[in-house]
Amino acid sequence: MGVTLKMLRAKHNFTQAEAGESVGVSEGTWRNWEMGKSFPDVQKIIKLEEVFGVKYDDIIFLPIKHGLTVKNKHGKLIEIKSLKKNKGEQNEKI
């Protein structure tokens, strides 16, 4: 889920503070979500759906559904590298 939240935040050009504010949590809470240290409750997932225009199952399962790969350094999420497309399409850098 953290990968998905980072991707959604990046696509909307939000800082962690802005993303957190948009769903009613602190920057630290958002950071913990992205790092997988904690997870949003049901009410916050509903808010994430509204703010980012995605369904809850995409928030939770996007990396699995679309083959999202992440470049890690020292165990930390630092860059979203690509999103696999349908057969025959190019990968898109995010």
C-alpha positions in Angstrom: 0.0 0.0 0.0 2.9 2.4 0.7 4.1 2.2 -2.9 0.6 3.1 -4.1 0.3 6.0 -1.8 3.7 7.3 -2.8 2.7 7.0 -6.5 -0.6 8.8 -6.0 1.1 11.6 -4.1 3.7 12.0 -6.8 1.1 12.0 -9.6 -0.7 14.9 -7.8 2.5 16.7 -7.0 1.8 16.7 -3.3 4.4 16.8 -0.6 3.9 14.3 2.3 2.5 17.2 4.3 0.0 18.2 1.6 -1.1 14.6 1.0 -1.7 14.1 4.7 -3.6 17.4 5.0 -5.8 16.4 2.0 -7.0 13.3 3.9 -6.9 14.8 7.4 -3.7 13.3 8.9 -0.3 14.7 9.8 2.8 14.5 7.6 4.2 11.9 10.0 1.2 9.7 9.7 1.3 9.9 5.9 5.1 9.1 6.0 4.4 6.1 8.1 1.8 4.9 5.6 4.2 5.2 2.8 6.9 3.3 4.7 4.5 0.6 5.8 4.8 1.3 9.5 1.1 1.9 9.8 -2.0 1.8 7.6 -5.0 4.0 7.0 -8.3 3.0 8.7 -11.5 2.5 6.7 -12.5 6.1 7.0 -9.2 7.4 5.7 -9.3 4.9 2.8 -12.7 6.4 1.9 -11.1 9.8 2.0 -8.2 8.6 -0.2 -10.7 7.4 -2.7 -12.3 10.8 -2.8 -9.1 12.9 -2.9 -7.2 10.8 -5.5 -10.1 9.4 -7.5 -9.3 5.8 -7.1 -11.1 2.8 -5.7 -10.0 1.2 -2.4 -8.9 -2.1 -4.1 -6.5 -0.1 -6.3 -5.1 1.7 -3.2 -4.5 -1.7 -1.6 -3.6 -3.9 -4.5 -2.2 -1.7 -7.3 1.4 -2.9 -7.1 0.2 -6.5 -7.4 -2.3 -5.8 -10.2 0.0 -3.8 -12.3 3.5 -5.1 -11.5 4.7 -1.9 -9.9 8.4 -2.1 -9.1 10.3 0.0 -6.6 13.9 0.9 -6.4 15.0 0.6 -2.7 18.2 1.8 -1.2 19.1 0.7 2.4 15.6 -0.7 2.7 13.8 2.6 2.1 11.4 3.4 -0.7 13.1 6.1 -2.7 11.8 5.9 -6.3 8.9 4.4 -8.2 10.5 3.1 -11.4 7.9 1.7 -13.7 4.3 0.6 -14.1 3.9 -2.4 -16.5 1.5 -1.9 -19.3 -0.6 -4.4 -21.3 1.3 -6.7 -23.5 3.1 -4.9 -26.3 3.0 -1.4 -24.6 6.0 0.4 -23.2 6.6 0.7 -19.5 5.8 4.2 -18.1 8.1 5.9 -15.7 6.3 7.5 -12.8 
